[in-house]
Structures are given as C-alpha cells and as structure tokens.
Amino acid sequence: MWPIKQKYGDKISWADLFILSGNVAIESMGGKTLGFSGGREDIWTSPEDIYWGKENKWLENKRYTGKRVLETPLGAVQMGLIYVNPQGPDGNPDPLASAHDIRETFSRMAMNDAETVALTAGGHTFGKAHGAASEGNVGAEPEGAPIEQMGFGWKNNHGSGKGTDTITSGIEGPWTANPTKWDNGYFDLLFKYDWELVKSPAGAFQWHPINPSQEDMAPDTNDSSKKVTTIMTTADMAMREDPAYNKISKRFHNNPKEFADTFAHAWFKLLHRDMGPKTRYIGPEIPKEDLIWQDPIPKGNCDFDIPKAKKMISDCNLSIKEMVETAWASASTYRSTDKRGGANGARIRLAPQKDWEVNKPEQLKKVLNHYETISESINASIADIIVLAGNVAVEKATGKEVPFTSGRGDATEEQTDEESFGVLEPLADGFRNYQKEEYAVSPEEMLLDRSQLMGLTAPEMTVLIGGFRSLGISSDNMGVFTNDHNSLSNDFFTNLLDMSVDWKKSDNGQYLGTNKSSSSEIRRASRVDLVFGSNSQLRAISELYACDDSQNRFIDDFIVVWNKVMNFDRFDII
C-alpha cells in the first residue's frame, strides 16, 4: 500500500488506508460492506499507557486465573495474538474450549454471538492460512531483522518464500473451494463433512475434511489447475460444536442474505467502534442507519432561556456539592480512547449508570427529579440542565462566570445498550476518592489511568482534585481539610503541604495526619490525596497552587478544566 500512501500523502492517513483497503478487498470478491468513514489519525510512537499483560515474550500466557478467567482488561488469550489461538487454548485442539475463549475475547470487542459467528465465517470465506513449512524458515521480525532488509523482516527462506511457500500462522490451507469469492462455501463445507485432526507442514493443529470431493477442494495458490484440501481451525470447529454457535451457523447457512447483512454490520462495527459518535464520521460512504453501538443522541434544543434556567436551578435548594457531583458523574464517563461517554445524552439517568455505587443513587435520584422539572418547564434537555447546574454551583463557589454551550440531547433507553455502557463504570475514581474494592494496582495509579483515559494533563488532574476536596467531594471525607464547602479554595494544597503534620498509615487503609507538637489527630487522607505531596512532579504543581498569591490562579485554572470536562463529548460544536 505504500505506492498509494505515497501518492496521496496527507490526504489519507495510514489508519484510514488500511481500513478502506479491507473494504475494497471484500467488495472486489463480491462481499457486502455497510460503508466507510475516514477521520482516523496516525500515531508515531507506541503508547506507553497500554497494558499488554504480565508476559514478557510472545505467546506466553500469564493472564488467566481460576477456571479460565481472563484478566481484565485484556482482550487476547496470549501475548502476541489478536484474540484466540486458532489451534485451541494454549495449542489444545478442543473446539468447545476454543468456543469459551472466542466468546470471551469477542465480547470484549463488544460482539455478541451472532456477530462473532458472522465475522469468523465471513473472514474465513476469503483467502487461506499459511504454514507451508516449519517456522524455523522464517527470520526475525521487522524491527529485529538485519538493517539491509529495510524494515520488511519475517524473511522466509522456504522455496520462493511467497505464494504456496508462505509461512505465517503455521496453519496451512484455504477454508473454502472459492477463496476469492463471497459465497456460502464456509458453512457448506463445515456441515457437509466429518473432520479429522491433523498437523500442517509447519506442525500446527488443524482439521481436514474426511474424503472430500474434488468440487470441494480449492485451487493451488500458484497453479489453479492443481487442487488442495480445504481446512478448518479449531476455532472454526467451535462454530459447529458449541451449541449456541452451531444454532447461529445453521441459521446463517440457511439464510445467506441474513449472514451477509450480519457480517457487513459486524465488520463496520469492528472498524468504526473506536471513532465515537456518528457526528465525527467523514466521507461519502457514511451509512444513513443509526446503530445502537454508536450511542445515538437526539439533537437538543439550543434556544432555551439560560438565565431563567440558572435562576430555577439556584432556587431548587440543592447544595453546591450535589450539583458538582452530579455534573462530574455525568461528564467523567468520557473516554478519549474511543470517544464514548460524557454528559451529552444524560445517560446518567438511565441504567446502568443511575445505579452505580460511585454515583450515589439516592442522591442522584433526588437531584434528577429537580432537573427533570426544570427541563420540562423551559424545554431544555436534562443533559444541558445537568451541566448548567454544575456551572451554577461553580459560579456560586467562585463568584466567576463559567462558560456554557447549550444543545445537548437526551438519549432514551432504546438508544442505550445497557451492557455496553456497563464497561464505563469506574472501578475507582480518585477525583471522588472512590474505589469499588481493593486491587493489585494502587489507587494513585488508577487515578493516573483514569485521568489519561479522560484526556487530562497532570496540572488539570491536580487542580480538579484540589477543587473537589475544597467542596467536600470525597468518599468518607478523606482529604477534606476545610469546613467551608461552599467556596472553591486552594485549602487542600495549603493543608496537604503543612510541614507541622505527621502522616501515618492506619489499619483501615486510610492515613492519619497528626500535629507534630500535640500528637493530636487533625486530618485524614487517602493514598490519592497524599500522592500530591509525595510524588515530586505532582508536589511541584501542588506547591504552585499552595502559595499565598495562587488563589485566583487556582480558581481560573479550575474553571478552564471544568469547562473542558463538561464539553469533552461536544463533537457537534468542534
């Protein structure tokens, strides 16, 4: 694809080119695609924040506990694989065990059983696997290969090194008799024959049909006059042996149009899942259909009376803390990685978000009852009222105006995939000093991870923490060092860095601050709180905000980042 990229340069990213090429390949073989959106960006270094697993070499497996429970948030069964081992779990050719792995890994890609079968069968309708000889014939990977190979690597010294002699997965052979054509051949062969376990020339487990007819054999890669046997992997046999997959596979076999449509939809989902809402799509091939995994949101009203709304919010006797907590709970679901979550849509009033422990369900219900009344009376979305109320609270706490842009919409239950949104639930939210349970990862590390996921910088994270603590926002009041929770102040930093205080760990995992002179307990904090004094980089930022002349700077910076968080998902106005 380099000649294409070279020709068009900045007009198309590598990421878009890869995806578009996949669509073109499918369409060239008669397959159906749903559409295409451009807009993907290229990165130039490997992100350091990605967790690849505990392993330190390819194909190791240290990610399971108990009865094959895959470590969260991993999505592949072994280091170096995309999802499952095609030979079976850890190379064990057991179709039912493979089905367990397939269902788990594909569910972590947000695919249900029907989508999983369609992607497996559809993907294996085309092409072949390559295992012409032992992997000992294959040289080092591109980055480990000699310099003269110029980044190509994987040099294969078996025969010609290509075509019939290609070695990649180690499995050898095509799945269908017509591997360059979209048809129903995959299911035809899967259910027509009994299959026997064999090994490929490379020594990999695979399955061959018993006594196949000539018409069900495939043309050789180099010489179409020759015929070669078709194959199935252990993962393919799972589509036949697992009861649920078997039922779906037979339905697709009998309904080719349904199969083609499900594949097209699942393929589009696989390629566009991380692009965020439909408003971010670019190009002439965007499907008109709204899909639930796109988290659709109706257009909101931009023209309601904002001053009147603010007055009604101020008059509803909610505390500053309650309004800020509700706005944060709604907006902080945003993930910069796949552009999901955020305040737009007001899904905090729907399952599952309304029931998350971190969101204080009883308090949330009370607050939302007030907001719903206001929303109905002035024809504004609840999403806008949630954000506007948070702004009103910050304005009361600071005496300064907070920017606001209307136009958010309210999603319905029918537009919300409860299971899909369940993955957005925070296991820990250091901003609220909340942690669902104890984890191997420290609370401060989970805070950093969450901040990175949201797209916050270290100074932005710091100023938010300090502001929230000054407003009394913290589980069990840890890190709350002031009695005035109606004023946004830098008190958290000034008290945290007070050198007259000794900090000691208590039995319940909290930290107690005692006066060095009197030994009396004066403060309580979490690891999340104390990291802003113990980590050298975070301490430097804390010291900036703890200075006597930093109050105004602190307030101004808080308002800027607060506005940023409230508008993370406003792709409609960017």
Summary of the structure (lengths in Angstrom):
residues: 574
radius of gyration: 28.4
end to end distance: 31.9
largest distance: 93.9
contacts: 1780
relative contact order: 0.08
helix: 46%
strand: 9%
